[in-house]
Structure formats: C-alpha cells, structure tokens
Amino acid sequence: YNKENKILNAFGKVIINDESKNTFFLDELSSSDNLNKVSGKSIKVRLHDGSRIVGESYKKENEISIISNTEYTPCAESEYLIKDCPGWKLKSKNIYHNNKTKTIHYDHAQIQLFNVPVFYLPYFSHPDPSVKKRSGFLMPTIQTDNQLGDTFSIPIFLNLKSNKDLTFTPNIQSKKNNFYNLNYRHLNERLKLDLNASIDDNDDDSGTSNHFFLDSEIYNPYGTLNAYIKTSNNDTYMRKNKINKLTVLKSGFDFERETNNVYFSVESIGYKHLTAQNEQWEYIYPNIIYNINNIENNLYDGDVSLNNTFS
C-alpha cells in the first residue's frame, strides 16, 4: 500500500468480501481512491445467492463494475451431471454491474445448455440478487426426463405494481408438446387473488390441453368469501407435464360471517377425481352452519347456545 498515492496493489489469492455478502477472488488487484477504483485479473465471483461469475479481467469505477470474457451460472458444482459442465450458463463478452440501479447488463450474450449455445442475445439485463422484486427474466430451469426429454423453461416476471404481478413461463420439451404457463397475483385490503393457467401447443395434433386454477379471498363488512376453481380439459395433462401431482380437483365457494353471538357459514363444493374411470364427480351443496351463542335464560340463570347444521 502506497500511503502517499493511496494506491493498493495485491498479488496471489486476493479475496474481497463486499457489503452485499459477495466474495471476489483475483490473481492480481490494483486499487485507488479508497477502493472506488479497482482493476484486477483472472476474477471469480461467488454471489451471496450461490451463483458464480468467472471472467478474464475486472474493472470498477464508482458505481460501475465491468468483467470481460465472462461466464455466469447459478448451478451448484456438486450438482453437475457432467464434470466441469453446468446444466446451463450465460456467456458474455462483457458484464456491466450498476450498483446504483442494482442491474446486471450483458453484452453479446449466449445461453448455453451443457456448454452448447442455444440462444444468442445482443443485449440482456436482469436485477442483481439483492433486488427482491423487479420486472425481468427469472432463473431458468433445465431438467432431463425419460418421458418429457430435455426440458427448458425461463420465466418472465412483470412487476405491474407493488401489490400485483404477472409471470409468463414458456416450457420447451424435446419429446412432448411445449406448454406455456401464466400466473397472476393481486393483493389489497379486501382481495387476495391467485390465478394460474397453462396451455400446450398441440404439436402432436391430439388436441390442445390446458388447466385453469383460481383461488380468491374477498373481505368485506359482511364476512369473508372464498371462491376457488380447479379445472383441466385433460385428466393426465398436469401430471404428465409435471405441473402438479393433483389427482382430485376441488372447486366451489364458502362464505363465513361471525359476530359476538352469531356464527354463519355456507359452503358448496365439487370434486373431480382425475384417476377414476367412472363417476368422477362428487358434490356437497350446500353445507350450512348457523350458531347462536350466549342467549340469556332466566329460568336456569345461565346462557343457552343453539348449534344448527344442514347438509
């Protein structure tokens, strides 16, 4: 460290831990201006979420960091199917990190599956791991399955407002139909809504398959209403594509109101058994509970409660 020029030079197994809990490993490092200007060679970065970046050189000036000839992957090395070959990685000529906007930018990027380039993007960006919620691409998923073949999905997240968002996920499959999933969430003082739906591309000409799930809770001065729908036009579609493992789809509604002395609820439900060959449907309509509590009874010097159930 040169105190007069305020220049720091380091060589051999240099390790830096920053305030965001990221760790930098370099062979050489030179810094000035109280670490606001940094340059280094042969850099490896382990981000606090476990993902990794490897690059040829590193340069930082104030809020902007640049890593050249880089590779990024979130895959843990212990989970590699092939030695020295992550399931997927993003290779780029340069990576730019803006610490002020918390955004990572990629220049001439390739998405590679098992070291094979499959997508080219002249420009690509996403929030860094410190950002909790922002529009952009989410972490891709890659799987291998005997029935589905090689599958690849990359969710696209839209932060519509602080209380509502939308996620669209294309799912590409080498042996089965591709399908596309949509998830919408909305939350406020009187409503909680979660909508999830998907549809396949009917590439095998056997007919389009889809599913539609809706869960909602509505709060108002009269009580709480829960309404829910779970439906699919194909009994095996969701399990074959590993969307979920449900064998019974439950749809219906229930309403509940409670005061100091009165409790009232009404419920109506339909069940569809996906694995049943005959008589797939069961119904409960309606189921009513009406209870009155703390009725004064002078004859016995106490209170009486009336509990009523009708199905």
Protein Blocks (a to p, Z undefined) as FASTA:
>chain_A
ZZklopacdeehiacddfkopacddfbdcdeehhlaccdehiadddfkopacddfbdcde
hjbccdehiaddfbdfklpfbghiafbdcddfbdcddfklopacdehiaddeehiafbdc
fbacdddfklmbdcddddddddddfklopaddddddddfblmbccdddddddfkbccddd
dddddddfkbccdddddddehlnonopadddddddddddfkbccdddddddfbfklmmmn
omamcfbdceddddddddfkbccdddddddddfkbmbhkbccdddddddddehiacfklo
padddddddZZ
